[in-house]
Amino acid sequence: MVSTMTSGSSDIFDAWWGWPPPVLDPAGPYADSVVVLAWALIGMGVAVTAIVVAAVYVAIKGPDRWKAKLGGEKAIWIGGIAFPGVVLTGLLVWGLTLTASLTEPVPEDAMRIRVTGYMWWFDVEYLDEQGNVIMRDANELHLPVGEPVVVELASEDVIHSFWVPNLSGKEDMIPGRLNELVIQADGAGRYGGVCAEYCGGQHALMGFVTVAHDRADWNDWIAGRSRSRPRVADQDVPGEVPAITSAVAHSATNALSGRQLFMDSGCAACHRVAGTEANGLIGPDLTHVGSRLTLGAGILPNNRGTMIGWIGDSQSIKPGNRMPSYDMLSAEELEAIAIWLEQQR
Amino acid sequence: MHPFGNLRRDGLVPVLTWGSILRAYLSISLFVALCAGLAACKQPPGSRYGPDRETAERGLEAIERVGCAACHEIPGIDWPEGRTGPSLVGFDDIGLIAGALPNTPENLAAFVRNAPAAKPGSAMPAMPLSEEEARDVAEYLYGLDDD
């Protein structure tokens, strides 16, 4: 019984938000043409392979008359020069026409989000028209449906690549450069994203989630993240983490202050929590960590249990990541910190 | 005769013929069938707890959805294998749940859903599971017949 269940992919990814993100399933205009081109290239590849296999078969088993033709000069002129010349030129022209829309200028007032790659997570900053940061988050992008969004791509260490296959092609995040990519989702929903450029040991565990909301929901969402804190999350907004139902709510009264433990244990040296003295900039911003869908850069569902597991021994989950395992904390302390972080929404 | 065909006179290059491939295939199949037969003989019928397969699969889905593996090594889940909590390998053979509760299906279902209530002081928090999902999870953990 177990053997059948263990076979195949049983990673946490599958259950959580569909890993790996489907690459041939466009959900917006900037992915449409990329996917059409991909299918055309796949089709061409199959056709050319079939022609080559047929030619090899003829060369080995075919009648002598065919063999002679295949080995003749005419075959080289037609099959080796004219055919690829015409087909590849046509494909190039068609491909450039098809993807021209990807580089068309977007409206001046299009929303801008700056995403910065780190080993191995994504820093996310929402910008206003002047380019000022209005909100800082991590490993999660929230977009309004049906609007082009300019993603400014940067990197703080090595080359990463930003890829939400449902919404666009890939674009590199290069240290010292600011690349721009336009994405757009035509339907509300969650779209998985990954780092698409090998960037070190935990490259494979460097992901994020893109959540597309209807415009009104998006406005509520961003407003909910700018108001004074703490606040209670609206359960109807897509992308919110469902709270633990009251039937299984935390039972023991917790005497320890998670906030104090967070500051005393050194968490604040790397993590920022707006409105507190925690102002570290090396690790993901935790100001809104309680409302995120995932932990550890798109790799774990976000609940009290996974939070405790991540803090307690993140090295067993994502070996080599920059956060040490806090295995010196007691059960009570881990729980207190996790509960406090849960409230940072 | 060499099992994979006639050896040439120089004795180095075995010649593959359809007959030799068929013979090799049949002998390998027989070997595999014998092994499978022997393995099947290991368990006397009825001596083991027989988990309901569908329930257990639902349990595995719930385990993945809430991310139990962030803290526990769980057979059937390749990654992650968290170490904040104990390994759940061979859970059907464990005496006490969390060193505290008799290992019964009822206790296990209650524990995975609301560990602090079942064992105060446990680092394991209440998990967002319904009662039914908790029973499914318990079923899966008991089905881990991995010895």
Chai-1 contact restraints between the chains, C-beta under 6 A:
chainA,res_idxA,chainB,res_idxB,connection_type,confidence,min_distance_angstrom,max_distance_angstrom,comment,restraint_id
A,M1,B,R53,contact,1.0,0.0,6.0,A-B,restraint_1
A,M5,B,L60,contact,1.0,0.0,6.0,A-B,restraint_2
A,M5,B,G76,contact,1.0,0.0,6.0,A-B,restraint_3
A,T6,B,G76,contact,1.0,0.0,6.0,A-B,restraint_4
A,S10,B,G76,contact,1.0,0.0,6.0,A-B,restraint_5
A,S10,B,I77,contact,1.0,0.0,6.0,A-B,restraint_6
A,D11,B,W79,contact,1.0,0.0,6.0,A-B,restraint_7
A,I12,B,E64,contact,1.0,0.0,6.0,A-B,restraint_8
A,I12,B,G67,contact,1.0,0.0,6.0,A-B,restraint_9
A,A15,B,E61,contact,1.0,0.0,6.0,A-B,restraint_10
A,A15,B,E64,contact,1.0,0.0,6.0,A-B,restraint_11
A,A15,B,R65,contact,1.0,0.0,6.0,A-B,restraint_12
A,I244,B,A126,contact,1.0,0.0,6.0,A-B,restraint_13
A,I244,B,P128,contact,1.0,0.0,6.0,A-B,restraint_14
A,V248,B,R113,contact,1.0,0.0,6.0,A-B,restraint_15
A,V248,B,N114,contact,1.0,0.0,6.0,A-B,restraint_16
A,V248,B,A126,contact,1.0,0.0,6.0,A-B,restraint_17
A,S251,B,P116,contact,1.0,0.0,6.0,A-B,restraint_18
A,S251,B,A117,contact,1.0,0.0,6.0,A-B,restraint_19
A,A252,B,P116,contact,1.0,0.0,6.0,A-B,restraint_20
A,A252,B,P120,contact,1.0,0.0,6.0,A-B,restraint_21
A,L300,B,G67,contact,1.0,0.0,6.0,A-B,restraint_22
A,L300,B,A70,contact,1.0,0.0,6.0,A-B,restraint_23
A,P301,B,G67,contact,1.0,0.0,6.0,A-B,restraint_24
A,N303,B,P128,contact,1.0,0.0,6.0,A-B,restraint_25
A,R304,B,P125,contact,1.0,0.0,6.0,A-B,restraint_26
A,G305,B,P125,contact,1.0,0.0,6.0,A-B,restraint_27
A,G305,B,M127,contact,1.0,0.0,6.0,A-B,restraint_28
A,T306,B,G67,contact,1.0,0.0,6.0,A-B,restraint_29
A,T306,B,A70,contact,1.0,0.0,6.0,A-B,restraint_30
A,I308,B,A123,contact,1.0,0.0,6.0,A-B,restraint_31
A,G309,B,A70,contact,1.0,0.0,6.0,A-B,restraint_32
A,G309,B,C71,contact,1.0,0.0,6.0,A-B,restraint_33
A,G309,B,G82,contact,1.0,0.0,6.0,A-B,restraint_34
A,G309,B,T84,contact,1.0,0.0,6.0,A-B,restraint_35
A,G312,B,T84,contact,1.0,0.0,6.0,A-B,restraint_36
A,D313,B,R83,contact,1.0,0.0,6.0,A-B,restraint_37
A,D313,B,T84,contact,1.0,0.0,6.0,A-B,restraint_38
A,S316,B,G82,contact,1.0,0.0,6.0,A-B,restraint_39
A,S316,B,R83,contact,1.0,0.0,6.0,A-B,restraint_40
A,I317,B,A70,contact,1.0,0.0,6.0,A-B,restraint_41
A,I317,B,P80,contact,1.0,0.0,6.0,A-B,restraint_42
A,I317,B,G82,contact,1.0,0.0,6.0,A-B,restraint_43
A,A331,B,A123,contact,1.0,0.0,6.0,A-B,restraint_44
A,L334,B,A123,contact,1.0,0.0,6.0,A-B,restraint_45
